[in-house]
Amino acid sequence: MIYNIQIKVMPLKELLDPQGKAVLGGLQNLGVTAIQDVRIGKHITLQLEAASEKDARDLAEQACKKLLANPVMEFYEIELVN
Amino acid sequence: MIYNIQIKVMPLKELLDPQGKAVLGGLQNLGVTAIQDVRIGKHITLQLEAASEKDARDLAEQACKKLLANPVMEFYEIELVN
């Protein structure tokens, strides 16, 4: 069966996020001053073939560990949508 | 009140996503062959001060239109989490 998986990869909360800080500055320059914090990460969608929901999750987990996320600087959340 | 907003900005479905294609190739080289498609976009979290849920959504919408998303190549989805 084909599964659609959504993965969110974000910089760890303890770390400074320079890209987010730059965007926050940009928004304030554009007059959007109510925004207090911005953090930017990656959003990845995978389409994969697996026998069960658990297999699909395991595959996504494996992809995150092997390539998609850097655990030193990032955390990830996997969500199955079907 | 402080609202936390999650925004997903992805390349339009009709467009090629070279970054996703590169990651797909990388995963296959690493032996994760069950994955058939990868698309990569941005995940943005905003923290903002607003009087109501509707105001918070409007502010996020405004931020997307002014800076966060490029409507020629990307679509976005705003989600309020609190």
Backbone of each chain as nested JSON, in Angstrom:
{
  "chains": [
    {"id": "A", "residues": [
      {"number": 1, "name": "MET", "atoms": {"N": [0.834, -1.202, 0.0], "CA": [0.0, 0.0, 0.0], "C": [0.873, 1.259, 0.0]}},
      {"number": 2, "name": "ILE", "atoms": {"N": [0.349, 2.305, -0.623], "CA": [1.096, 3.571, -0.685], "C": [0.731, 4.432, 0.527]}},
      {"number": 3, "name": "TYR", "atoms": {"N": [1.743, 4.9, 1.224], "CA": [1.516, 5.786, 2.365], "C": [2.095, 7.165, 2.097]}},
      {"number": 4, "name": "ASN", "atoms": {"N": [1.392, 8.182, 2.593], "CA": [1.919, 9.545, 2.53], "C": [2.361, 9.954, 3.921]}},
      {"number": 5, "name": "ILE", "atoms": {"N": [3.586, 10.414, 4.003], "CA": [4.149, 10.745, 5.307], "C": [4.609, 12.194, 5.308]}},
      {"number": 6, "name": "GLN", "atoms": {"N": [4.293, 12.885, 6.383], "CA": [4.735, 14.272, 6.544], "C": [5.782, 14.293, 7.646]}},
      {"number": 7, "name": "ILE", "atoms": {"N": [6.911, 14.904, 7.356], "CA": [7.969, 14.997, 8.362], "C": [8.322, 16.458, 8.581]}},
      {"number": 8, "name": "LYS", "atoms": {"N": [8.414, 16.813, 9.844], "CA": [8.815, 18.174, 10.207], "C": [10.193, 18.067, 10.831]}},
      {"number": 9, "name": "VAL", "atoms": {"N": [11.167, 18.786, 10.308], "CA": [12.533, 18.784, 10.857], "C": [12.843, 20.216, 11.299]}},
      {"number": 10, "name": "MET", "atoms": {"N": [13.013, 20.413, 12.608], "CA": [13.211, 21.776, 13.124], "C": [14.516, 21.865, 13.912]}},
      {"number": 11, "name": "PRO", "atoms": {"N": [15.104, 23.063, 13.957], "CA": [16.288, 23.236, 14.803], "C": [15.917, 23.013, 16.272]}},
      {"number": 12, "name": "LEU", "atoms": {"N": [16.803, 22.382, 17.028], "CA": [16.541, 22.117, 18.451], "C": [16.22, 23.414, 19.187]}},
      {"number": 13, "name": "LYS", "atoms": {"N": [15.321, 23.323, 20.162], "CA": [14.837, 24.521, 20.856], "C": [15.956, 25.281, 21.56]}},
      {"number": 14, "name": "GLU", "atoms": {"N": [17.004, 24.564, 21.987], "CA": [18.092, 25.206, 22.735], "C": [19.017, 25.993, 21.82]}},
      {"number": 15, "name": "LEU", "atoms": {"N": [18.923, 25.756, 20.521], "CA": [19.876, 26.377, 19.607], "C": [19.314, 27.653, 18.996]}},
      {"number": 16, "name": "LEU", "atoms": {"N": [20.198, 28.581, 18.711], "CA": [19.834, 29.796, 17.986], "C": [19.491, 29.405, 16.561]}},
      {"number": 17, "name": "ASP", "atoms": {"N": [18.497, 30.063, 15.98], "CA": [18.122, 29.791, 14.603], "C": [18.331, 31.071, 13.786]}},
      {"number": 18, "name": "PRO", "atoms": {"N": [19.515, 31.231, 13.178], "CA": [19.825, 32.499, 12.502], "C": [18.864, 32.819, 11.355]}},
      {"number": 19, "name": "GLN", "atoms": {"N": [18.404, 31.787, 10.638], "CA": [17.477, 32.028, 9.534], "C": [16.16, 32.6, 10.072]}},
      {"number": 20, "name": "GLY", "atoms": {"N": [15.688, 32.026, 11.173], "CA": [14.463, 32.528, 11.804], "C": [14.623, 33.955, 12.29]}},
      {"number": 21, "name": "LYS", "atoms": {"N": [15.776, 34.247, 12.885], "CA": [16.033, 35.613, 13.381], "C": [16.026, 36.608, 12.21]}},
      {"number": 22, "name": "ALA", "atoms": {"N": [16.621, 36.217, 11.083], "CA": [16.665, 37.101, 9.91], "C": [15.25, 37.365, 9.403]}},
      {"number": 23, "name": "VAL", "atoms": {"N": [14.421, 36.32, 9.367], "CA": [13.051, 36.484, 8.883], "C": [12.255, 37.355, 9.851]}},
      {"number": 24, "name": "LEU", "atoms": {"N": [12.484, 37.178, 11.147], "CA": [11.81, 38.008, 12.151], "C": [12.143, 39.482, 11.917]}},
      {"number": 25, "name": "GLY", "atoms": {"N": [13.435, 39.762, 11.681], "CA": [13.852, 41.14, 11.368], "C": [13.173, 41.653, 10.11]}},
      {"number": 26, "name": "GLY", "atoms": {"N": [13.118, 40.816, 9.091], "CA": [12.476, 41.19, 7.838], "C": [11.008, 41.527, 8.029]}},
      {"number": 27, "name": "LEU", "atoms": {"N": [10.315, 40.693, 8.812], "CA": [8.882, 40.929, 9.05], "C": [8.672, 42.239, 9.789]}},
      {"number": 28, "name": "GLN", "atoms": {"N": [9.544, 42.52, 10.765], "CA": [9.396, 43.774, 11.51], "C": [9.636, 44.981, 10.604]}},
      {"number": 29, "name": "ASN", "atoms": {"N": [10.618, 44.86, 9.711], "CA": [10.845, 45.947, 8.745], "C": [9.648, 46.157, 7.825]}},
      {"number": 30, "name": "LEU", "atoms": {"N": [8.909, 45.071, 7.564], "CA": [7.729, 45.175, 6.693], "C": [6.487, 45.606, 7.465]}},
      {"number": 31, "name": "GLY", "atoms": {"N": [6.629, 45.858, 8.762], "CA": [5.508, 46.38, 9.539], "C": [4.697, 45.325, 10.282]}},
      {"number": 32, "name": "VAL", "atoms": {"N": [5.116, 44.053, 10.2], "CA": [4.4, 43.01, 10.949], "C": [5.091, 42.876, 12.305]}},
      {"number": 33, "name": "THR", "atoms": {"N": [4.678, 43.714, 13.255], "CA": [5.437, 43.811, 14.503], "C": [4.892, 42.923, 15.625]}},
      {"number": 34, "name": "ALA", "atoms": {"N": [3.727, 42.302, 15.429], "CA": [3.143, 41.498, 16.506], "C": [3.833, 40.138, 16.631]}},
      {"number": 35, "name": "ILE", "atoms": {"N": [4.63, 39.779, 15.655], "CA": [5.299, 38.475, 15.694], "C": [6.542, 38.571, 16.568]}},
      {"number": 36, "name": "GLN", "atoms": {"N": [6.639, 37.642, 17.521], "CA": [7.715, 37.73, 18.506], "C": [8.843, 36.748, 18.262]}},
      {"number": 37, "name": "ASP", "atoms": {"N": [8.525, 35.652, 17.611], "CA": [9.577, 34.665, 17.37], "C": [9.285, 33.882, 16.098]}},
      {"number": 38, "name": "VAL", "atoms": {"N": [10.329, 33.564, 15.379], "CA": [10.199, 32.771, 14.156], "C": [11.269, 31.692, 14.198]}},
      {"number": 39, "name": "ARG", "atoms": {"N": [10.876, 30.477, 13.897], "CA": [11.861, 29.403, 13.727], "C": [11.571, 28.706, 12.404]}},
      {"number": 40, "name": "ILE", "atoms": {"N": [12.638, 28.374, 11.703], "CA": [12.465, 27.81, 10.365], "C": [13.165, 26.47, 10.26]}},
      {"number": 41, "name": "GLY", "atoms": {"N": [12.432, 25.5, 9.759], "CA": [13.005, 24.184, 9.522], "C": [12.548, 23.661, 8.179]}},
      {"number": 42, "name": "LYS", "atoms": {"N": [12.619, 22.342, 8.024], "CA": [12.225, 21.732, 6.761], "C": [10.923, 20.974, 6.929]}},
      {"number": 43, "name": "HIS", "atoms": {"N": [10.15, 20.963, 5.871], "CA": [8.975, 20.101, 5.845], "C": [9.154, 19.148, 4.678]}},
      {"number": 44, "name": "ILE", "atoms": {"N": [9.079, 17.856, 4.953], "CA": [9.344, 16.86, 3.922], "C": [8.132, 15.958, 3.781]}},
      {"number": 45, "name": "THR", "atoms": {"N": [7.688, 15.723, 2.565], "CA": [6.641, 14.725, 2.361], "C": [7.248, 13.546, 1.618]}},
      {"number": 46, "name": "LEU", "atoms": {"N": [6.951, 12.361, 2.11], "CA": [7.427, 11.129, 1.473], "C": [6.223, 10.348, 0.962]}},
      {"number": 47, "name": "GLN", "atoms": {"N": [6.409, 9.708, -0.179], "CA": [5.411, 8.75, -0.642], "C": [6.124, 7.415, -0.678]}},
      {"number": 48, "name": "LEU", "atoms": {"N": [5.607, 6.443, 0.036], "CA": [6.328, 5.179, 0.076], "C": [5.394, 3.981, 0.09]}},
      {"number": 49, "name": "GLU", "atoms": {"N": [5.962, 2.864, -0.331], "CA": [5.238, 1.598, -0.427], "C": [5.601, 0.783, 0.809]}},
      {"number": 50, "name": "ALA", "atoms": {"N": [4.586, 0.363, 1.581], "CA": [4.863, -0.459, 2.755], "C": [3.685, -1.367, 3.02]}},
      {"number": 51, "name": "ALA", "atoms": {"N": [3.949, -2.431, 3.766], "CA": [2.915, -3.44, 4.006], "C": [1.939, -2.991, 5.087]}},
      {"number": 52, "name": "SER", "atoms": {"N": [2.422, -2.214, 6.038], "CA": [1.552, -1.788, 7.134], "C": [1.949, -0.392, 7.582]}},
      {"number": 53, "name": "GLU", "atoms": {"N": [1.073, 0.179, 8.419], "CA": [1.334, 1.506, 8.958], "C": [2.653, 1.53, 9.74]}},
      {"number": 54, "name": "LYS", "atoms": {"N": [2.879, 0.451, 10.496], "CA": [4.089, 0.39, 11.306], "C": [5.335, 0.354, 10.414]}},
      {"number": 55, "name": "ASP", "atoms": {"N": [5.277, -0.449, 9.352], "CA": [6.402, -0.511, 8.41], "C": [6.66, 0.856, 7.791]}},
      {"number": 56, "name": "ALA", "atoms": {"N": [5.582, 1.552, 7.454], "CA": [5.723, 2.873, 6.826], "C": [6.433, 3.832, 7.779]}},
      {"number": 57, "name": "ARG", "atoms": {"N": [5.991, 3.803, 9.046], "CA": [6.626, 4.647, 10.064], "C": [8.098, 4.297, 10.252]}},
      {"number": 58, "name": "ASP", "atoms": {"N": [8.389, 3.003, 10.273], "CA": [9.775, 2.552, 10.459], "C": [10.657, 3.035, 9.314]}},
      {"number": 59, "name": "LEU", "atoms": {"N": [10.116, 2.941, 8.091], "CA": [10.872, 3.388, 6.923], "C": [11.173, 4.882, 7.002]}},
      {"number": 60, "name": "ALA", "atoms": {"N": [10.164, 5.654, 7.404], "CA": [10.344, 7.105, 7.5], "C": [11.378, 7.436, 8.577]}},
      {"number": 61, "name": "GLU", "atoms": {"N": [11.291, 6.714, 9.688], "CA": [12.244, 6.882, 10.792], "C": [13.679, 6.616, 10.297]}},
      {"number": 62, "name": "GLN", "atoms": {"N": [13.811, 5.531, 9.523], "CA": [15.107, 5.149, 8.969], "C": [15.641, 6.237, 8.026]}},
      {"number": 63, "name": "ALA", "atoms": {"N": [14.754, 6.767, 7.182], "CA": [15.152, 7.833, 6.251], "C": [15.615, 9.065, 7.02]}},
      {"number": 64, "name": "CYS", "atoms": {"N": [14.901, 9.394, 8.119], "CA": [15.284, 10.554, 8.938], "C": [16.666, 10.338, 9.528]}},
      {"number": 65, "name": "LYS", "atoms": {"N": [16.876, 9.153, 10.093], "CA": [18.149, 8.869, 10.763], "C": [19.3, 8.851, 9.778]}},
      {"number": 66, "name": "LYS", "atoms": {"N": [19.057, 8.277, 8.576], "CA": [20.146, 8.125, 7.621], "C": [20.475, 9.405, 6.874]}},
      {"number": 67, "name": "LEU", "atoms": {"N": [19.459, 10.234, 6.618], "CA": [19.728, 11.371, 5.726], "C": [19.004, 12.67, 6.055]}},
      {"number": 68, "name": "LEU", "atoms": {"N": [17.732, 12.573, 6.484], "CA": [16.923, 13.792, 6.477], "C": [17.2, 14.75, 7.634]}},
      {"number": 69, "name": "ALA", "atoms": {"N": [17.551, 14.216, 8.792], "CA": [17.737, 15.093, 9.952], "C": [19.126, 14.897, 10.56]}},
      {"number": 70, "name": "ASN", "atoms": {"N": [19.67, 15.97, 11.08], "CA": [20.945, 15.925, 11.779], "C": [20.666, 16.025, 13.277]}},
      {"number": 71, "name": "PRO", "atoms": {"N": [20.785, 14.916, 14.011], "CA": [20.353, 14.899, 15.42], "C": [21.146, 15.841, 16.331]}},
      {"number": 72, "name": "VAL", "atoms": {"N": [22.309, 16.272, 15.883], "CA": [23.09, 17.217, 16.691], "C": [22.399, 18.579, 16.743]}},
      {"number": 73, "name": "MET", "atoms": {"N": [21.728, 18.937, 15.668], "CA": [21.135, 20.267, 15.583], "C": [19.63, 20.276, 15.392]}},
      {"number": 74, "name": "GLU", "atoms": {"N": [19.046, 19.13, 15.072], "CA": [17.633, 19.128, 14.688], "C": [16.858, 18.002, 15.37]}},
      {"number": 75, "name": "PHE", "atoms": {"N": [15.553, 18.211, 15.517], "CA": [14.665, 17.116, 15.906], "C": [13.619, 16.953, 14.81]}},
      {"number": 76, "name": "TYR", "atoms": {"N": [13.002, 15.773, 14.773], "CA": [11.993, 15.558, 13.732], "C": [10.735, 14.928, 14.296]}},
      {"number": 77, "name": "GLU", "atoms": {"N": [9.628, 15.165, 13.603], "CA": [8.349, 14.552, 13.948], "C": [7.755, 13.942, 12.693]}},
      {"number": 78, "name": "ILE", "atoms": {"N": [7.339, 12.685, 12.812], "CA": [6.788, 11.965, 11.669], "C": [5.284, 11.847, 11.843]}},
      {"number": 79, "name": "GLU", "atoms": {"N": [4.551, 12.146, 10.774], "CA": [3.102, 12.05, 10.842], "C": [2.613, 11.309, 9.611]}},
      {"number": 80, "name": "LEU", "atoms": {"N": [1.756, 10.332, 9.842], "CA": [1.229, 9.537, 8.732], "C": [-0.124, 10.115, 8.322]}},
      {"number": 81, "name": "VAL", "atoms": {"N": [-0.287, 10.447, 7.066], "CA": [-1.596, 10.922, 6.589], "C": [-2.068, 10.009, 5.475]}},
      {"number": 82, "name": "ASN", "atoms": {"N": [-3.286, 9.488, 5.577], "CA": [-3.777, 8.663, 4.453], "C": [-5.289, 8.737, 4.348]}}
    ]},
    {"id": "B", "residues": [
      {"number": 1, "name": "MET", "atoms": {"N": [-3.111, 37.77, 23.818], "CA": [-2.745, 36.378, 24.067], "C": [-1.675, 35.917, 23.079]}},
      {"number": 2, "name": "ILE", "atoms": {"N": [-0.835, 34.993, 23.544], "CA": [0.232, 34.479, 22.678], "C": [-0.272, 33.255, 21.91]}},
      {"number": 3, "name": "TYR", "atoms": {"N": [-0.098, 33.273, 20.612], "CA": [-0.485, 32.132, 19.778], "C": [0.74, 31.494, 19.134]}},
      {"number": 4, "name": "ASN", "atoms": {"N": [0.696, 30.175, 19.018], "CA": [1.732, 29.461, 18.28], "C": [1.153, 28.991, 16.961]}},
      {"number": 5, "name": "ILE", "atoms": {"N": [1.853, 29.324, 15.899], "CA": [1.349, 29.021, 14.565], "C": [2.366, 28.175, 13.811]}},
      {"number": 6, "name": "GLN", "atoms": {"N": [1.872, 27.157, 13.155], "CA": [2.735, 26.313, 12.33], "C": [2.381, 26.576, 10.873]}},
      {"number": 7, "name": "ILE", "atoms": {"N": [3.385, 26.843, 10.07], "CA": [3.143, 27.089, 8.648], "C": [3.976, 26.117, 7.829]}},
      {"number": 8, "name": "LYS", "atoms": {"N": [3.322, 25.514, 6.852], "CA": [4.01, 24.609, 5.933], "C": [4.042, 25.3, 4.585]}},
      {"number": 9, "name": "VAL", "atoms": {"N": [5.233, 25.463, 4.018], "CA": [5.384, 26.087, 2.701], "C": [6.02, 25.058, 1.775]}},
      {"number": 10, "name": "MET", "atoms": {"N": [5.265, 24.623, 0.768], "CA": [5.761, 23.552, -0.109], "C": [5.775, 24.0, -1.563]}},
      {"number": 11, "name": "PRO", "atoms": {"N": [6.664, 23.4, -2.369], "CA": [6.635, 23.704, -3.801], "C": [5.307, 23.236, -4.406]}},
      {"number": 12, "name": "LEU", "atoms": {"N": [4.755, 24.004, -5.333], "CA": [3.494, 23.64, -5.99], "C": [3.589, 22.245, -6.607]}},
      {"number": 13, "name": "LYS", "atoms": {"N": [2.48, 21.518, -6.557], "CA": [2.481, 20.129, -7.02], "C": [2.861, 19.986, -8.487]}},
      {"number": 14, "name": "GLU", "atoms": {"N": [2.564, 21.01, -9.294], "CA": [2.842, 20.923, -10.732], "C": [4.326, 21.115, -11.03]}},
      {"number": 15, "name": "LEU", "atoms": {"N": [5.073, 21.64, -10.066], "CA": [6.47, 21.983, -10.345], "C": [7.414, 20.862, -9.921]}},
      {"number": 16, "name": "LEU", "atoms": {"N": [8.519, 20.751, -10.648], "CA": [9.578, 19.826, -10.279], "C": [10.236, 20.336, -8.999]}},
      {"number": 17, "name": "ASP", "atoms": {"N": [10.631, 19.421, -8.124], "CA": [11.303, 19.82, -6.887], "C": [12.702, 19.2, -6.895]}},
      {"number": 18, "name": "PRO", "atoms": {"N": [13.696, 19.924, -7.402], "CA": [15.036, 19.338, -7.564], "C": [15.648, 18.873, -6.239]}},
      {"number": 19, "name": "GLN", "atoms": {"N": [15.375, 19.601, -5.157], "CA": [15.921, 19.217, -3.856], "C": [15.339, 17.864, -3.425]}},
      {"number": 20, "name": "GLY", "atoms": {"N": [14.04, 17.71, -3.637], "CA": [13.394, 16.445, -3.308], "C": [13.948, 15.3, -4.156]}},
      {"number": 21, "name": "LYS", "atoms": {"N": [14.134, 15.564, -5.442], "CA": [14.676, 14.538, -6.338], "C": [16.078, 14.116, -5.889]}},
      {"number": 22, "name": "ALA", "atoms": {"N": [16.903, 15.079, -5.47], "CA": [18.26, 14.777, -5.015], "C": [18.208, 13.905, -3.761]}},
      {"number": 23, "name": "VAL", "atoms": {"N": [17.31, 14.247, -2.831], "CA": [17.187, 13.47, -1.598], "C": [16.686, 12.06, -1.904]}},
      {"number": 24, "name": "LEU", "atoms": {"N": [15.749, 11.943, -2.839], "CA": [15.247, 10.63, -3.24], "C": [16.403, 9.767, -3.759]}},
      {"number": 25, "name": "GLY", "atoms": {"N": [17.239, 10.358, -4.618], "CA": [18.414, 9.636, -5.113], "C": [19.339, 9.221, -3.983]}},
      {"number": 26, "name": "GLY", "atoms": {"N": [19.571, 10.141, -3.036], "CA": [20.425, 9.838, -1.89], "C": [19.886, 8.685, -1.067]}},
      {"number": 27, "name": "LEU", "atoms": {"N": [18.579, 8.693, -0.819], "CA": [17.967, 7.619, -0.029], "C": [18.119, 6.284, -0.748]}},
      {"number": 28, "name": "GLN", "atoms": {"N": [17.932, 6.284, -2.068], "CA": [18.068, 5.023, -2.807], "C": [19.498, 4.508, -2.752]}},
      {"number": 29, "name": "ASN", "atoms": {"N": [20.467, 5.433, -2.853], "CA": [21.868, 5.019, -2.719], "C": [22.156, 4.438, -1.342]}},
      {"number": 30, "name": "LEU", "atoms": {"N": [21.433, 4.906, -0.331], "CA": [21.633, 4.413, 1.032], "C": [20.844, 3.135, 1.3]}},
      {"number": 31, "name": "GLY", "atoms": {"N": [20.126, 2.652, 0.306], "CA": [19.422, 1.379, 0.464], "C": [17.967, 1.491, 0.877]}},
      {"number": 32, "name": "VAL", "atoms": {"N": [17.446, 2.723, 1.008], "CA": [16.032, 2.891, 1.346], "C": [15.271, 2.987, 0.021]}},
      {"number": 33, "name": "THR", "atoms": {"N": [14.907, 1.846, -0.53], "CA": [14.37, 1.836, -1.902], "C": [12.845, 1.862, -1.965]}},
      {"number": 34, "name": "ALA", "atoms": {"N": [12.172, 1.723, -0.829], "CA": [10.705, 1.694, -0.855], "C": [10.107, 3.088, -1.024]}},
      {"number": 35, "name": "ILE", "atoms": {"N": [10.92, 4.117, -0.881], "CA": [10.399, 5.474, -0.998], "C": [10.329, 5.868, -2.467]}},
      {"number": 36, "name": "GLN", "atoms": {"N": [9.157, 6.361, -2.883], "CA": [8.932, 6.61, -4.31], "C": [8.991, 8.085, -4.667]}},
      {"number": 37, "name": "ASP", "atoms": {"N": [8.693, 8.931, -3.705], "CA": [8.708, 10.361, -4.014], "C": [9.046, 11.156, -2.762]}},
      {"number": 38, "name": "VAL", "atoms": {"N": [9.79, 12.213, -2.951], "CA": [10.16, 13.108, -1.849], "C": [9.926, 14.533, -2.32]}},
      {"number": 39, "name": "ARG", "atoms": {"N": [9.285, 15.328, -1.496], "CA": [9.186, 16.757, -1.781], "C": [9.605, 17.517, -0.527]}},
      {"number": 40, "name": "ILE", "atoms": {"N": [10.345, 18.582, -0.742], "CA": [10.895, 19.304, 0.404], "C": [10.483, 20.769, 0.369]}},
      {"number": 41, "name": "GLY", "atoms": {"N": [9.997, 21.222, 1.492], "CA": [9.623, 22.628, 1.616], "C": [10.1, 23.16, 2.95]}},
      {"number": 42, "name": "LYS", "atoms": {"N": [9.482, 24.261, 3.383], "CA": [9.869, 24.871, 4.654], "C": [8.784, 24.653, 5.698]}},
      {"number": 43, "name": "HIS", "atoms": {"N": [9.215, 24.508, 6.931], "CA": [8.275, 24.489, 8.042], "C": [8.633, 25.673, 8.941]}},
      {"number": 44, "name": "ILE", "atoms": {"N": [7.658, 26.534, 9.186], "CA": [7.927, 27.755, 9.952], "C": [7.016, 27.791, 11.171]}},
      {"number": 45, "name": "THR", "atoms": {"N": [7.588, 28.066, 12.333], "CA": [6.732, 28.276, 13.5], "C": [6.823, 29.749, 13.898]}},
      {"number": 46, "name": "LEU", "atoms": {"N": [5.671, 30.336, 14.138], "CA": [5.601, 31.738, 14.568], "C": [5.032, 31.785, 15.972]}},
      {"number": 47, "name": "GLN", "atoms": {"N": [5.541, 32.709, 16.765], "CA": [4.929, 33.009, 18.054], "C": [4.469, 34.451, 17.956]}},
      {"number": 48, "name": "LEU", "atoms": {"N": [3.197, 34.672, 18.162], "CA": [2.722, 36.045, 17.995], "C": [1.654, 36.409, 19.005]}},
      {"number": 49, "name": "GLU", "atoms": {"N": [1.531, 37.706, 19.195], "CA": [0.575, 38.285, 20.134], "C": [-0.629, 38.764, 19.343]}},
      {"number": 50, "name": "ALA", "atoms": {"N": [-1.815, 38.265, 19.689], "CA": [-3.014, 38.712, 18.987], "C": [-4.203, 38.645, 19.926]}},
      {"number": 51, "name": "ALA", "atoms": {"N": [-5.256, 39.414, 19.578], "CA": [-6.427, 39.504, 20.457], "C": [-7.315, 38.283, 20.325]}},
      {"number": 52, "name": "SER", "atoms": {"N": [-7.35, 37.696, 19.149], "CA": [-8.234, 36.544, 18.939], "C": [-7.594, 35.573, 17.969]}},
      {"number": 53, "name": "GLU", "atoms": {"N": [-8.207, 34.378, 17.878], "CA": [-7.719, 33.375, 16.957], "C": [-7.744, 33.894, 15.517]}},
      {"number": 54, "name": "LYS", "atoms": {"N": [-8.806, 34.609, 15.195], "CA": [-8.944, 35.124, 13.84], "C": [-7.828, 36.134, 13.535]}},
      {"number": 55, "name": "ASP", "atoms": {"N": [-7.556, 37.021, 14.487], "CA": [-6.473, 37.995, 14.312], "C": [-5.137, 37.282, 14.112]}},
      {"number": 56, "name": "ALA", "atoms": {"N": [-4.91, 36.218, 14.882], "CA": [-3.65, 35.481, 14.789], "C": [-3.495, 34.878, 13.391]}},
      {"number": 57, "name": "ARG", "atoms": {"N": [-4.583, 34.276, 12.907], "CA": [-4.563, 33.691, 11.558], "C": [-4.313, 34.758, 10.494]}},
      {"number": 58, "name": "ASP", "atoms": {"N": [-4.972, 35.917, 10.66], "CA": [-4.809, 36.997, 9.682], "C": [-3.361, 37.469, 9.646]}},
      {"number": 59, "name": "LEU", "atoms": {"N": [-2.761, 37.593, 10.844], "CA": [-1.363, 38.03, 10.915], "C": [-0.442, 37.032, 10.217]}},
      {"number": 60, "name": "ALA", "atoms": {"N": [-0.679, 35.744, 10.45], "CA": [0.158, 34.712, 9.837], "C": [-0.003, 34.755, 8.314]}},
      {"number": 61, "name": "GLU", "atoms": {"N": [-1.249, 34.934, 7.881], "CA": [-1.559, 35.03, 6.446], "C": [-0.782, 36.203, 5.823]}},
      {"number": 62, "name": "GLN", "atoms": {"N": [-0.803, 37.317, 6.541], "CA": [-0.115, 38.531, 6.086], "C": [1.4, 38.28, 5.986]}},
      {"number": 63, "name": "ALA", "atoms": {"N": [1.953, 37.603, 6.999], "CA": [3.391, 37.289, 6.991], "C": [3.738, 36.391, 5.8]}},
      {"number": 64, "name": "CYS", "atoms": {"N": [2.863, 35.408, 5.513], "CA": [3.105, 34.514, 4.377], "C": [3.104, 35.303, 3.084]}},
      {"number": 65, "name": "LYS", "atoms": {"N": [2.108, 36.175, 2.933], "CA": [1.976, 36.927, 1.68], "C": [3.123, 37.896, 1.498]}},
      {"number": 66, "name": "LYS", "atoms": {"N": [3.552, 38.521, 2.609], "CA": [4.581, 39.561, 2.49], "C": [5.986, 39.004, 2.354]}},
      {"number": 67, "name": "LEU", "atoms": {"N": [6.241, 37.858, 2.988], "CA": [7.635, 37.409, 3.029], "C": [7.848, 35.898, 2.956]}},
      {"number": 68, "name": "LEU", "atoms": {"N": [6.995, 35.113, 3.607], "CA": [7.374, 33.71, 3.829], "C": [7.213, 32.807, 2.611]}},
      {"number": 69, "name": "ALA", "atoms": {"N": [6.217, 33.08, 1.783], "CA": [5.965, 32.177, 0.654], "C": [5.986, 32.948, -0.661]}},
      {"number": 70, "name": "ASN", "atoms": {"N": [6.435, 32.3, -1.698], "CA": [6.434, 32.858, -3.048], "C": [5.315, 32.181, -3.829]}},
      {"number": 71, "name": "PRO", "atoms": {"N": [4.194, 32.885, -4.048], "CA": [3.01, 32.232, -4.626], "C": [3.224, 31.696, -6.045]}},
      {"number": 72, "name": "VAL", "atoms": {"N": [4.268, 32.165, -6.723], "CA": [4.545, 31.668, -8.071], "C": [5.017, 30.215, -8.02]}},
      {"number": 73, "name": "MET", "atoms": {"N": [5.721, 29.872, -6.948], "CA": [6.312, 28.538, -6.875], "C": [5.849, 27.713, -5.679]}},
      {"number": 74, "name": "GLU", "atoms": {"N": [5.188, 28.363, -4.717], "CA": [4.893, 27.649, -3.468], "C": [3.451, 27.857, -3.023]}},
      {"number": 75, "name": "PHE", "atoms": {"N": [2.925, 26.903, -2.261], "CA": [1.662, 27.115, -1.564], "C": [1.932, 26.961, -0.071]}},
      {"number": 76, "name": "TYR", "atoms": {"N": [1.028, 27.51, 0.752], "CA": [1.253, 27.396, 2.19], "C": [-0.021, 26.984, 2.908]}},
      {"number": 77, "name": "GLU", "atoms": {"N": [0.164, 26.384, 4.076], "CA": [-0.953, 26.009, 4.939], "C": [-0.645, 26.501, 6.343]}},
      {"number": 78, "name": "ILE", "atoms": {"N": [-1.613, 27.177, 6.923], "CA": [-1.433, 27.744, 8.269], "C": [-2.225, 26.915, 9.269]}},
      {"number": 79, "name": "GLU", "atoms": {"N": [-1.608, 26.583, 10.371], "CA": [-2.288, 25.801, 11.397], "C": [-2.032, 26.451, 12.752]}},
      {"number": 80, "name": "LEU", "atoms": {"N": [-3.103, 26.613, 13.5], "CA": [-2.974, 27.241, 14.812], "C": [-2.885, 26.15, 15.871]}},
      {"number": 81, "name": "VAL", "atoms": {"N": [-1.861, 26.173, 16.693], "CA": [-1.781, 25.194, 17.785], "C": [-1.699, 25.944, 19.102]}},
      {"number": 82, "name": "ASN", "atoms": {"N": [-2.595, 25.629, 20.03], "CA": [-2.468, 26.309, 21.328], "C": [-2.975, 25.443, 22.47]}}
    ]}
  ]
}
